[in-house]
Amino acid sequence: MKPSSLSLLALALASTVLTALPAATPVSAQELQPGETVLERRRPEVEQLGIRAGSFRILPRIETGLTYESNVFATENDTRDDFIWVTQPRVDVRSDFNNHALNFSASGNIGRFFDYSSENYADYRAQVDGRYDITRDSSVSGLLFSRRDHEGRSDPNFDVSLATGTVVPRFAEPVNYFTHGGEASFNQRFNRLRVRLTGGAQYTSYQDAELTNGRTESQEDRDRWSYTGTARAGYEFIQGYEAFVQGSYNWTRYRLTPDFGGVNRDSDGYEIVGGLSTDLTGLINGEIYAGYLSRTYDDPTLKDFGGLALGGRLNWSVTQLTSVTGSLSRQVRESTYARGSQIASSYNRTVAAVGVDHELLRTLLLNARVQWRQDDFNGVDRTDDVYTLGAGASYQLSRYVFVNGGYTYEKRNSNLSGFDYSDNLVYLRVGAQM
C-alpha cells in the first residue's frame, strides 16, 4: 500500500478545486429540460462549440490524468496498489436537420499501469445512429455499434481456481472481448396511444487468455450471437402520465455447441412487464416497471431461471441547481463460471443506485453516488453483494479546458470464502475540447 501517495493525490484534487473557486462565475441557472440533470444542462457561456461541417457539428475532446487504485487485483488479502495513467479521447458528430437525424460517436478508454503492466487495457466504442421521420407521428430509427472491452479482476466472470482451497486467479491478465451489433425501431403515435417495435442483434467474441502458468487458453467457446425483439404500447391517461406494457423475447446461440466442457449454453428467454412513465416538465420524469422474467437453457444440466422483473429510472429536479437520479434494474447475464461439479448457467444482476448532482457555481459541478449491486448465480451456490460510494467534481476553466476529479470506494461481500475485497480509487484528470 502507498498511503502517502493516496494522500498526495487527494490533496492535489482538493487544491485544484479550491484554487479554482475565486475565479468561478456566480450561479445563474438555466431552465432544466425534461429528462435533463444538472450535469447535462446547457451552459452557453462554456459549452463545447465544435467544428461546423455543413449540417453537422464535430465535437472532439480528450481527457487524461492520473488514477490511484488501492487494490489492483481485487483480492481479499495481500492487496497491491498502483497508479494508472488514463487517457479518454472522444469525438461526436451530430446533425441539426430540421427533420430526421444522423449521428456518430467514437471514444476510447486507455489505461497504463505504472507497476503492473499486465493490467493495461485499451477499450473503444464506436456507434452510428439515425432517425427518419415518416410523418409527424411516426418514425423509424436504427443504430450500428462496435466496441472492445475487457473483463477486469473484479468481474464476476473472471476465472479463478479453488483447487487449493484458496482463490487463485487462472488468468494472468484481463480478458479482452469485442461486441458488434445493431438495432432497428419503429415508433408510431395515435393521439394518446404510443407504440414501439424494436429488433436487435449482436455478436460477442473473446480473445485468447494468457494463463498464470504461461500457457494460452482459447475462449472461443464463449463466442455467441444474441437476438432480441421488443414490443411496447403506452397510453397517456393523464397529461404527463403514461401507463405501458412491454414484452420482449430473446435468444442466444453460441458459435461452438457444446463448449469445451461439453455443455450446450444456447438459451431462450422472455420478459413481460407493465409500468408507469411520467414527464412533468421541470419537476420529475422517468419510468418504473415490474413483471416476469424467464430464461430456459437447451442443456438439461443448466439451471433455468424464472422470477421477478423490475426496473426504472427517475430524475427529480429538487431545485434548478440540484437534481436527484434514481435507477433500478434486474437482468439475466451470461456466465461460464464453475465451482467443482457445479456449473453456472447465468447470474441475475440487480442494481439499485441514487445519484445527486449540484451546481455549486456556474463552472463548478459536484456529484455523489451510492449503488448496491447483487450478482446471484444460477446453478452455483454463489451470491455477491457489491457496494459503491463515489463523489466527484468538475471545474470548467474555460470553454476549451476543464478539470475532473473524484473518489470511489467499492466493497464486495460474497457468501464464498476468499471472494471479498475492498478498493479505493482517486482520480484527477485534465481535459480539452473544441
C-alpha positions in Angstrom: 0.0 0.0 0.0 1.1 3.6 -0.6 -1.0 5.8 1.9 1.3 8.8 1.4 0.8 8.6 -2.4 -3.0 8.4 -1.9 -2.9 11.4 0.4 -0.9 13.5 -2.0 -3.3 12.7 -4.9 -6.3 13.6 -2.8 -4.6 16.8 -1.7 -3.9 17.7 -5.3 -7.6 17.2 -6.2 -8.8 19.4 -3.3 -6.2 22.1 -4.1 -7.3 22.2 -7.7 -10.9 22.8 -6.8 -10.2 25.3 -4.1 -7.8 27.3 -6.3 -10.5 27.5 -9.0 -13.2 28.9 -6.7 -12.2 32.6 -6.7 -12.3 32.8 -10.5 -15.6 31.0 -10.8 -18.7 32.8 -12.0 -21.8 33.1 -9.9 -24.6 30.7 -10.2 -27.2 31.6 -12.8 -29.2 28.6 -13.6 -30.7 27.9 -17.0 -34.0 26.1 -17.1 -33.8 22.3 -16.9 -35.3 20.5 -19.8 -37.4 17.3 -19.4 -35.2 14.3 -18.6 -32.2 16.6 -18.0 -30.0 16.6 -14.9 -27.9 19.4 -13.6 -24.8 17.8 -15.1 -26.4 17.6 -18.6 -27.9 21.2 -18.6 -26.7 23.6 -21.3 -24.2 26.2 -20.3 -23.9 28.5 -23.3 -21.0 30.5 -21.9 -18.7 27.5 -21.5 -20.3 24.7 -23.6 -18.5 22.9 -26.4 -19.0 24.7 -29.7 -17.4 22.1 -32.0 -16.5 22.5 -35.7 -19.2 23.2 -38.2 -19.3 21.0 -41.3 -22.4 21.7 -43.3 -25.4 20.4 -41.4 -23.2 18.6 -38.9 -21.2 19.6 -35.8 -18.0 17.8 -35.0 -17.2 17.8 -31.3 -13.8 16.5 -30.4 -12.4 16.2 -26.8 -9.8 14.4 -24.8 -9.3 13.8 -21.1 -6.1 12.5 -19.5 -4.7 12.1 -16.0 -3.7 10.0 -13.1 -5.7 7.4 -11.1 -4.6 5.7 -7.9 -6.1 2.3 -7.1 -5.5 0.6 -3.8 -6.4 -3.0 -4.8 -5.5 -3.7 -8.4 -6.2 -7.4 -8.3 -9.4 -7.2 -6.3 -8.1 -9.6 -3.6 -9.2 -10.1 0.0 -5.7 -10.3 1.3 -2.2 -9.3 0.1 -3.6 -6.3 -1.8 -1.4 -4.5 -4.3 -1.8 -0.8 -5.2 -0.7 1.1 -8.3 -1.0 4.3 -10.3 -2.7 4.3 -13.7 -2.3 6.9 -16.5 -5.7 7.1 -18.1 -6.5 8.7 -21.5 -10.0 9.1 -22.9 -10.4 10.6 -26.4 -13.8 11.1 -27.8 -15.4 12.6 -30.9 -19.1 13.1 -31.6 -20.7 14.2 -34.9 -24.2 15.5 -34.6 -26.7 16.6 -37.3 -29.0 19.5 -36.9 -31.5 18.8 -39.7 -35.0 20.3 -39.5 -36.3 16.7 -39.8 -34.5 13.3 -39.4 -31.2 12.8 -37.6 -27.8 11.2 -38.2 -25.1 11.0 -35.6 -21.8 9.3 -35.0 -19.6 8.8 -31.9 -16.3 7.2 -31.1 -14.4 7.0 -27.8 -11.5 5.3 -26.2 -10.5 4.4 -22.7 -6.8 3.6 -22.4 -5.1 2.7 -19.1 -1.4 2.2 -18.4 -0.3 0.9 -15.0 3.0 2.1 -13.6 4.0 -1.2 -11.9 1.6 -3.9 -13.1 1.6 -3.6 -16.9 -0.2 -6.9 -17.2 -3.4 -5.0 -16.2 -3.1 -2.5 -19.1 -6.2 -2.0 -21.2 -7.3 -0.2 -24.4 -11.0 -0.2 -24.9 -13.0 1.6 -27.6 -16.6 2.3 -28.6 -18.0 3.4 -31.9 -21.6 4.0 -33.0 -23.6 5.5 -35.8 -27.3 6.1 -35.3 -30.1 7.8 -37.2 -33.8 8.6 -37.3 -36.1 9.0 -40.3 -39.3 11.0 -39.7 -42.1 9.4 -41.8 -44.8 11.8 -40.6 -45.2 14.0 -37.5 -46.4 10.9 -35.5 -44.3 8.1 -36.9 -40.6 7.4 -37.4 -38.0 4.7 -37.9 -34.6 4.6 -36.3 -31.6 2.5 -36.2 -28.0 2.1 -34.9 -24.9 0.1 -35.5 -22.1 -0.2 -33.0 -18.8 -1.8 -32.3 -16.8 -1.9 -29.1 -13.8 -3.5 -27.4 -13.9 -4.1 -23.7 -12.2 -6.2 -21.0 -13.1 -8.3 -18.0 -11.3 -6.8 -15.1 -10.2 -8.6 -11.9 -13.4 -7.7 -10.2 -15.6 -9.0 -12.9 -17.8 -11.9 -11.6 -16.8 -14.0 -14.7 -13.1 -13.6 -14.1 -11.8 -17.2 -13.8 -10.2 -18.4 -10.6 -9.1 -21.8 -9.3 -10.3 -23.2 -6.0 -8.4 -26.4 -6.1 -6.1 -25.5 -3.2 -8.9 -24.2 -1.1 -8.0 -20.6 -1.7 -8.9 -18.2 -4.5 -6.1 -18.3 -7.1 -6.5 -16.4 -10.5 -6.1 -18.6 -13.5 -5.7 -15.6 -15.9 -2.5 -13.6 -16.0 -4.2 -10.6 -17.5 -7.7 -9.2 -18.2 -9.6 -11.0 -21.0 -10.4 -8.8 -24.0 -13.6 -9.2 -26.0 -15.4 -7.5 -28.9 -19.1 -6.8 -29.4 -20.6 -5.8 -32.7 -24.3 -5.3 -33.4 -27.3 -3.2 -34.4 -30.9 -2.3 -33.7 -33.9 -1.0 -35.6 -37.1 0.6 -34.2 -40.4 1.8 -35.5 -42.4 4.4 -33.5 -46.0 5.4 -34.0 -48.3 7.7 -32.1 -52.1 7.6 -32.3 -53.3 10.6 -30.3 -52.8 9.3 -26.7 -51.5 5.9 -27.7 -47.9 5.2 -28.5 -46.4 2.0 -30.0 -42.8 1.0 -30.4 -41.4 -2.1 -32.1 -37.7 -2.9 -31.8 -35.4 -5.7 -33.1 -31.7 -6.1 -32.4 -28.8 -8.5 -32.8 -25.2 -8.5 -31.5 -22.2 -10.8 -31.7 -19.7 -11.1 -28.9 -16.2 -12.7 -29.4 -13.5 -13.3 -26.9 -9.7 -13.2 -27.4 -7.4 -16.0 -26.1 -6.4 -15.6 -22.5 -2.9 -15.8 -21.0 -2.8 -18.1 -18.0 -0.7 -17.7 -14.9 1.2 -21.0 -15.8 2.4 -19.4 -19.0 0.1 -21.2 -21.4 -2.6 -19.7 -23.6 -6.2 -20.8 -23.4 -8.8 -20.3 -26.1 -12.0 -18.5 -25.2 -13.8 -19.1 -28.5 -16.4 -21.4 -26.9 -17.8 -18.2 -25.2 -18.4 -16.5 -28.6 -22.1 -16.0 -29.2 -25.0 -14.3 -31.1 -27.7 -12.6 -29.1 -31.1 -11.6 -30.6 -33.9 -9.5 -29.1 -37.4 -8.5 -30.2 -39.4 -6.0 -28.2 -42.9 -4.5 -28.5 -44.3 -1.7 -26.3 -47.6 0.1 -26.1 -48.3 3.1 -23.9 -51.4 5.1 -23.2 -51.3 8.7 -21.8 -54.3 8.6 -19.4 -53.5 12.0 -17.8 -51.2 14.7 -19.3 -47.7 13.8 -18.2 -48.6 10.2 -17.1 -48.4 7.1 -19.4 -49.2 3.5 -18.5 -47.5 1.0 -20.6 -47.0 -2.7 -21.2 -43.9 -4.2 -22.8 -42.9 -7.7 -23.9 -39.6 -8.9 -25.2 -38.2 -12.2 -26.5 -34.5 -13.0 -26.7 -32.5 -16.0 -27.8 -28.8 -16.7 -27.5 -26.8 -19.0 -29.8 -23.2 -20.0 -29.1 -20.8 -20.4 -32.0 -19.5 -23.7 -30.6 -22.1 -26.2 -29.3 -21.3 -27.8 -27.0 -18.5 -25.8 -25.4 -15.1 -27.1 -24.4 -16.6 -28.5 -21.2 -19.3 -30.4 -23.1 -22.2 -28.0 -22.2 -24.7 -26.6 -24.6 -25.3 -23.0 -23.4 -27.9 -22.0 -26.0 -31.0 -20.4 -24.4 -34.3 -18.6 -25.0 -36.0 -16.1 -22.7 -38.7 -13.6 -22.4 -39.8 -10.6 -20.2 -43.3 -9.2 -19.8 -43.7 -6.0 -17.7 -46.1 -3.2 -17.0 -45.3 0.2 -15.7 -45.8 3.9 -15.5 -44.0 6.7 -17.3 -44.1 10.3 -16.2 -42.9 13.5 -17.7 -43.7 16.6 -15.6 -41.6 19.3 -17.1 -39.3 20.9 -14.6 -40.1 18.5 -11.7 -39.9 14.8 -12.3 -39.6 12.4 -15.2 -38.8 8.8 -15.9 -40.5 5.4 -15.6 -40.8 2.4 -13.3 -42.0 -1.1 -14.2 -42.3 -4.7 -12.9 -43.3 -8.1 -14.3 -41.9 -11.5 -15.0 -38.6 -12.6 -16.4 -37.7 -16.1 -17.7 -34.6 -17.9 -19.3 -34.6 -21.5 -20.4 -31.5 -23.5 -21.4 -31.2 -26.2 -24.0 -28.8 -28.3 -21.8 -30.8 -30.0 -19.0 -27.7 -29.8 -16.7 -28.0 -26.0 -16.7 -30.5 -24.3 -14.3 -33.3 -22.4 -15.8 -34.5 -19.1 -14.3 -37.9 -17.6 -13.7 -38.7 -14.7 -11.4 -39.4 -11.0 -10.8 -38.5 -8.5 -13.5 -38.2 -4.9 -12.4 -36.6 -1.7 -13.3 -36.9 2.1 -13.8 -35.2 5.4 -13.7 -36.4 8.7 -12.3 -35.0 12.2 -12.5 -36.1 14.7 -9.8 -35.3 18.3 -10.1 -35.2 19.3 -6.4 -34.3 22.9 -7.5 -32.8 24.4 -10.6 -29.4 23.8 -9.1 -29.8 20.3 -7.7 -31.1 17.1 -9.3 -31.5 13.6 -7.9 -31.5 10.5 -10.1 -32.6 7.0 -9.0 -32.3 3.8 -11.1 -33.2 0.2 -10.6 -32.7 -2.8 -12.9 -32.6 -6.6 -13.0 -31.4 -8.8 -15.8 -30.1 -12.3 -16.5 -26.5 -12.3 -17.7 -24.3 -14.9 -19.4 -21.7 -16.8 -17.3 -19.3 -19.6 -17.7 -18.4 -19.7 -14.0 -18.0 -23.2 -12.4 -17.2 -24.4 -8.9 -16.3 -28.0 -8.7 -19.1 -30.1 -10.1 -21.4 -27.0 -10.1 -21.8 -25.1 -13.4 -23.5 -21.7 -13.6 -25.9 -21.2 -16.4 -26.1 -17.5 -15.8 -26.4 -14.9 -13.0 -29.1 -12.5 -12.0 -27.8 -8.9 -11.7 -29.8 -6.5 -9.6 -28.7 -2.9 -9.4 -30.1 0.0 -7.4 -28.4 3.4 -7.4 -29.1 7.0 -6.3 -27.1 10.0 -7.6 -27.1 13.7 -6.7 -25.8 16.5 -9.0 -25.4 20.0 -7.7 -24.3 23.2 -9.5 -22.3 25.0 -6.8 -21.0 27.6 -9.2 -21.7 28.1 -12.9 -18.4 26.5 -13.7 -18.2 24.1 -10.7 -20.4 21.0 -10.6 -20.5 18.5 -7.8 -21.8 14.9 -7.9 -22.2 12.0 -5.5 -23.5 8.4 -6.0 -24.3 5.4 -3.9 -25.0 2.0 -5.5 -25.8 -1.6 -4.5 -25.4 -4.5 -6.9 -26.1 -8.2 -6.4 -24.9 -11.0 -8.6 -26.8 -14.2 -7.8 -25.5 -17.2 -9.8 -27.9 -19.8 -11.2 -26.7 -23.4 -10.7 -23.8 -22.4 -8.3 -24.0 -21.5 -4.6 -22.6 -18.0 -5.0 -24.1 -14.6 -4.3 -22.0 -11.4 -4.4 -23.2 -8.0 -2.9 -21.2 -5.1 -4.2 -21.5 -1.6 -2.6 -20.1 1.5 -4.2 -19.8 5.1 -2.9 -18.5 7.9 -5.1 -18.1 11.7 -5.1 -16.6 14.0 -7.7 -16.3 17.5 -9.1 -15.9 19.1 -12.5 -14.5 22.5 -13.0 -14.7 24.4 -16.3 -11.5 26.5 -16.6 -12.7 27.9 -19.9 -14.8 26.9 -22.9 -11.9 24.7 -24.0 -10.3 23.4 -20.8 -11.7 21.5 -17.8 -10.6 19.5 -14.8 -12.4 16.4 -13.4 -11.6 14.7 -10.1 -13.2 12.2 -7.7 -13.1 9.3 -5.3 -14.8 5.9 -5.4 -15.0 3.2 -2.8 -16.1 -0.3 -3.7 -16.6 -3.3 -1.5 -17.7 -6.8 -2.4 -19.2 -9.2 0.2 -19.6 -12.8 -1.1 -21.0 -15.9 0.5 -17.9 -17.7 -0.7 -14.7 -17.5 1.3 -11.9 -15.5 -0.3 -14.1 -13.5 -2.8 -14.5 -10.4 -0.6 -12.5 -7.3 -1.4 -12.5 -3.5 -1.0 -11.0 -1.0 -3.3 -10.3 2.8 -3.3 -9.8 4.9 -6.4 -8.8 8.5 -6.6 -8.5 10.3 -9.9 -7.5 13.7 -11.3 -7.7 14.5 -15.0 -7.4 17.5 -17.3 -9.5 17.7 -20.5 -9.6 19.8 -23.6 -12.3 20.3 -26.1 -13.2 22.3 -29.2 
